[in-house]
Amino acid sequence: MHSYSQMMQCLVLGTAALSIGSDGTGARSEPQRDRYAALAEPVAPNVVVPRGIFVCRGPAPTPEREVNFPFIDGWLVRPGWDRVEPEEGKYEWAYIDAEIALAKRLQKKITLMVLGGPQTPPWVYKAGARDFRYTWGGRFRESEEARIPLIWDDVYLRKWTALVSALGKRYGSEKTIVLVHISGATENGLEMQLPASPRDRPEWMKAGFTPDKVIAAWKRIIDTFAQAFPQTPLDIDIHPVVGTDKVAEDVAAYGYSKLGKRFGVFAGWLSGKGADKDRHHAGMHGLAQKYGKLSFAGFQMIGNETNQSERFQGGLKGAVDQGMGWGARYFEVWKADAVNAQLHPTLKELATSVKK
């Protein structure tokens, strides 16, 4: 899991992949037949899966010096929901508009997503959305108290899907945007996981958590993104959710059934390590491989090589090689690596590789 501040300082290399998971105990499960696969729609011939290197940016305006490299194709724009819609129905588009304008001037592209989760504006709770409170922190960020809406709460879903629809009306035909990350009410607003510490798990049971409730919520969210961005490739992060891989498995299968090759998976845990050394995400490795072949997959590095080399096996290149082996051509790397001149030869090499 990545902290919000870390997430705001990352970089992207580009395409995607999907996989299989585990049961509620966290143990690996056998591959399951895709219940939705037969329903997959044919991909439109003009759909172009994104690939290349993108700088992971936001919520501050993007400095040209962080993105104007020849080996960078664009950057990720990801404001929080509270910034985009500070009052219900009153949208603030200036930040996204300015990012798109800069991309056009520099002849770059944009990946777009809105952070949900902890970035949910207060008016959503005032409207009646139920919340889940937890302590957000860990090894790479200071702990702080946070809250997110229950992702299956109907008040939340109505407000969130209304925002997504408005986002699509504004940017659904914007050619500068080459990929949209599907997001929702999750622990950090980007990745799929929910808070799952030993203290959190019994609280989820009290709140009425079941995998099926979460899956149903994601289906509704996917449907809304698909309608809002009818021509744009869409992907969704895959992570275990409160100890089970079932949510990621079923949500990925549903997305592929609805959108075919326009739908991919994304994952913020790529390290170059095999499943035996990456047990928390072990069930996700197969999903990434599966959808990387069926449609597309993209990855965020688990950390940055510049300051956290111990988190990798084989460094940044080893991680990207792993993802490419699964069919991926879209990779997000941390800002610390993007601006590190010593890593520029590696990034140039990788940028060439992902476009072959």
Secondary structure, DSSP 8 states (H G I E B T S, - for coil): ---HHHHTTEEEEE---BB--B-TTS-B------SSGGG-----TT-----EEEEE--SS---GGGT--TT--EEEE--BHHHH-SBTTB---HHHHHHHHHHHHHT-EEEE--B-GGG--HHHHHTT--EEEEEEEETTEEEEEEEEE-TT-HHHHHHHHHHHHHHHHHHTT-TTEEEEEE--S-SSSSSS----STTHHHHHHHHT--HHHHHHHHHHHHHHHHHHSTTS-EEEE---BTTBSHHHHHHHHHHHHHHGGGEEEEEEEE-S--GGG-GGGHHHHHHHHHHHHHS-EEEEESS-TTT-GGG-SSHHHHHHHHHHHTT--EEEEEHHHHT-GGGHHHHHHHHHHHT-
